[in-house]
Amino acid sequence: MTTKTGSTAKEMLSRTIQLPNNLKIPQIQLGLYMMSPTETTRSVRWALEAGYRGFDSAQWYENEAETASSIASFLSSPNTTSSGITRSDIFYTTKLKDNSTSVSQIRRAVDKSLSAAKPLGYVDLFLLHSPLGGKAARMTSWKTLEEYVLAGDGDDEQVEIKSIGVSNYGVAHIEELMASNPRVKPAVNQIEVHPFNTQNAIRECCAKYGIVVEAYAPLARGMKFGGRSKTLKGLADKYGVSEAQLMVRWSVQHGFVTLPKSAKKDRLVTNADVGGFEISKEDMATLDGLDEHLVTDWDPTDAP
Ligand SMILES: NC(=O)c1ccc[n+]([C@@H]2O[C@H](COP(=O)([O-])OP(=O)(O)OC[C@H]3O[C@@H](n4cnc5c(N)ncnc54)[C@H](OP(=O)(O)O)[C@@H]3O)[C@@H](O)[C@H]2O)c1
């Protein structure tokens, strides 16, 4: 049975989730992995015009500067200023590529990202991209990010970091971090999550500590599109939506922050247009049952 909920794409894109700190994070954001600098500038602009307010970059993606300047250029355009949209409506995330036991090496890398984010004035969320590097490097990297958050915005010249989190952390990494009594609690754990990789154990651990799950590769990189999963196609047809929309809606209904990536204007608009239907409880369970631990890129969640 199809239930119409009637939210427009713009309304879906304005939905937020409360983080453990005082920040609210947009639930549907644009993923920016594997976007060239030119694609980034243009896709971020299209996304902002469509109503996206959250953007997920990383040192790895080599598009932090283009993301920040595209957002800043949108914010300063006459149409935007007259509509009242300001920096505080935007949520910008980036990630530290390499954990290290050298505080100066971490600081150099973080400062480079902050310098790229200068047009935005602050970074909403800074993540450790992965648990790789071993326990000592993870702990030093986390403590160094904490120092940035705790330093706050005392210095006008310094680009502030508002909140911090982790990515690709498995259960053991989360337990390790929480056992260290962190001065700043991780706000999120960004992991691969979609119906073909449901990550139940990590999700349960995040729930235990109030850590918000961010779902990356929510479309499973399109690997199951075009009828490659008969169940996914059958349910998409049943609801009269695309396979991509069904996967984004699944992610939203589970309460994740979800990060579908597209460098195509029509796709990034339709991917967020998921407010016109609601997946029934039974169909959510059917989709949950598709789990086959499909890894679309990498899986460092059990790294030593
Ligand atoms: N923390 C991490 O380690 C990590 C790892 C991977 C991803 N991420 C984050 O999560 C984001 C999303 O993950 P992802 O980019 O790997 O995969 P994804 O969002 O699951 O899928 C993106 C792929 O699907 C295609 N696509 C998008 N919409 C489509 C549609 N409506 N119909 C058909 N194909 C469509 C895109 O192509 P087009 O661009 O041509 O539309 C692209 O090839 C990343 O961009 C990144 O921000 C984080």
The ligand as an SDF file (V2000), in Angstrom:
LIG
                    3D

 48 52  0  0  0  0  0  0  0  0999 V2000
   33.8020    8.1790    4.2230 N   0  0  0  0  0  0  0  0  0  0  0  0
   34.0700    7.3850    3.2110 C   0  0  0  0  0  0  0  0  0  0  0  0
   34.9840    6.5690    3.2390 O   0  0  0  0  0  0  0  0  0  0  0  0
   33.2200    7.4910    1.9730 C   0  0  0  0  0  0  0  0  0  0  0  0
   33.3340    6.5110    0.9740 C   0  0  0  0  0  0  0  0  0  0  0  0
   32.4920    6.6250   -0.1430 C   0  0  0  0  0  0  0  0  0  0  0  0
   31.6030    7.6710   -0.2310 C   0  0  0  0  0  0  0  0  0  0  0  0
   31.5580    8.6380    0.7370 N   0  0  0  0  0  0  0  0  0  0  0  0
   30.6340    9.8150    0.6570 C   0  0  0  0  0  0  0  0  0  0  0  0
   29.3320    9.3660    0.3020 O   0  0  0  0  0  0  0  0  0  0  0  0
   28.9560    9.9330   -0.9480 C   0  0  0  0  0  0  0  0  0  0  0  0
   28.0970    8.9800   -1.7360 C   0  0  0  0  0  0  0  0  0  0  0  0
   28.7690    7.7860   -2.0090 O   0  0  0  0  0  0  0  0  0  0  0  0
   29.2740    7.3710   -3.4590 P   0  0  0  0  0  0  0  0  0  0  0  0
   29.5240    8.6080   -4.2330 O   0  0  0  0  0  0  0  0  0  0  0  0
   30.3780    6.4300   -3.3060 O   0  0  0  0  0  0  0  0  0  0  0  0
   28.0720    6.5290   -4.0530 O   0  0  0  0  0  0  0  0  0  0  0  0
   26.4860    6.7140   -4.2850 P   0  0  0  0  0  0  0  0  0  0  0  0
   26.0270    8.0400   -3.8480 O   0  0  0  0  0  0  0  0  0  0  0  0
   25.8510    5.5050   -3.7200 O   0  0  0  0  0  0  0  0  0  0  0  0
   26.3700    6.5830   -5.8670 O   0  0  0  0  0  0  0  0  0  0  0  0
   26.9390    7.5180   -6.7260 C   0  0  0  0  0  0  0  0  0  0  0  0
   26.9200    6.9300   -8.1380 C   0  0  0  0  0  0  0  0  0  0  0  0
   25.5630    6.7330   -8.5590 O   0  0  0  0  0  0  0  0  0  0  0  0
   25.3200    7.4840   -9.7550 C   0  0  0  0  0  0  0  0  0  0  0  0
   23.9530    8.0360   -9.6280 N   0  0  0  0  0  0  0  0  0  0  0  0
   23.5340    9.0460   -8.8270 C   0  0  0  0  0  0  0  0  0  0  0  0
   22.2090    9.2350   -8.9400 N   0  0  0  0  0  0  0  0  0  0  0  0
   21.7700    8.3440   -9.8700 C   0  0  0  0  0  0  0  0  0  0  0  0
   20.5040    8.0620  -10.4190 C   0  0  0  0  0  0  0  0  0  0  0  0
   19.4210    8.7480  -10.0420 N   0  0  0  0  0  0  0  0  0  0  0  0
   20.4110    7.0850  -11.3550 N   0  0  0  0  0  0  0  0  0  0  0  0
   21.5140    6.3850  -11.7270 C   0  0  0  0  0  0  0  0  0  0  0  0
   22.7530    6.6020  -11.2420 N   0  0  0  0  0  0  0  0  0  0  0  0
   22.8780    7.5770  -10.2920 C   0  0  0  0  0  0  0  0  0  0  0  0
   26.3820    8.5710   -9.7780 C   0  0  0  0  0  0  0  0  0  0  0  0
   26.6830    8.9500  -11.1020 O   0  0  0  0  0  0  0  0  0  0  0  0
   26.5260   10.4860  -11.6220 P   0  0  0  0  0  0  0  0  0  0  0  0
   27.3810   11.3470  -10.7270 O   0  0  0  0  0  0  0  0  0  0  0  0
   27.0040   10.4040  -13.0180 O   0  0  0  0  0  0  0  0  0  0  0  0
   25.0630   10.8020  -11.5080 O   0  0  0  0  0  0  0  0  0  0  0  0
   27.5660    7.8380   -9.1490 C   0  0  0  0  0  0  0  0  0  0  0  0
   28.2050    7.0300  -10.1090 O   0  0  0  0  0  0  0  0  0  0  0  0
   30.3000   10.2630   -1.6000 C   0  0  0  0  0  0  0  0  0  0  0  0
   30.1590   11.1510   -2.6860 O   0  0  0  0  0  0  0  0  0  0  0  0
   31.0480   10.7970   -0.4210 C   0  0  0  0  0  0  0  0  0  0  0  0
   30.6280   12.1060   -0.1120 O   0  0  0  0  0  0  0  0  0  0  0  0
   32.3370    8.5400    1.8500 C   0  0  0  0  0  0  0  0  0  0  0  0
  1  2  1  0
  2  3  2  0
  2  4  1  0
  4  5  1  0
  4 48  2  0
  5  6  2  0
  6  7  1  0
  7  8  2  0
  8  9  1  0
  8 48  1  0
  9 10  1  0
  9 46  1  0
 10 11  1  0
 11 12  1  0
 11 44  1  0
 12 13  1  0
 13 14  1  0
 14 15  2  0
 14 16  1  0
 14 17  1  0
 17 18  1  0
 18 19  2  0
 18 20  1  0
 18 21  1  0
 21 22  1  0
 22 23  1  0
 23 24  1  0
 23 42  1  0
 24 25  1  0
 25 26  1  0
 25 36  1  0
 26 27  1  0
 26 35  1  0
 27 28  2  0
 28 29  1  0
 29 30  1  0
 29 35  2  0
 30 31  1  0
 30 32  2  0
 32 33  1  0
 33 34  2  0
 34 35  1  0
 36 37  1  0
 36 42  1  0
 37 38  1  0
 38 39  2  0
 38 40  1  0
 38 41  1  0
 42 43  1  0
 44 45  1  0
 44 46  1  0
 46 47  1  0
M  CHG  2   8   1  16  -1
M  END
$$$$
